[in-house]
Amino acid sequence: MNTNGNPILIELAEQLPSKSKIYQMILTSQNYVEIITQAKEDFFSFGDMDSVIRNGEKGINILKQNGYEEWLKDMEEEDRLRICGVLQMVAELSEELNEESDV
């Protein structure tokens, strides 16, 4: 359970668009498992925006639903790679924090 919010996780979230679902989840201290799932979905959607990722939906559409629509308009390749790195760090840190909370 994520009750207080981890300061490192919050700092990582500040590198994400404020309208994104993952940003909101981190700032409202959602369960780590939910944060991990969301970070991975966003990561894979950014990885291949033109492929079907989930339930017949393309990555680009999933990203729009997850709050990245405005950000996608001006996105450059460097931005895409940076956000993928942030999402990967969010997922990895959340996994570690979740394991620690289970101990």
URUR-V749227 format. One record per helix or strand of 2 or more residues. SS is the DSSP state (H for helix, E for strand). FROM is the first residue (numbers start at 0). TO is the last residue. Records with the same first field share a line. If there is no record, write none. Layout:
BEGIN
SS = FROM-TO + FROM-TO
END
This chain:
BEGIN
H = 6-12 + 20-26 + 31-46 + 58-72 + 76-101
E = 51-53 + 56-57
END
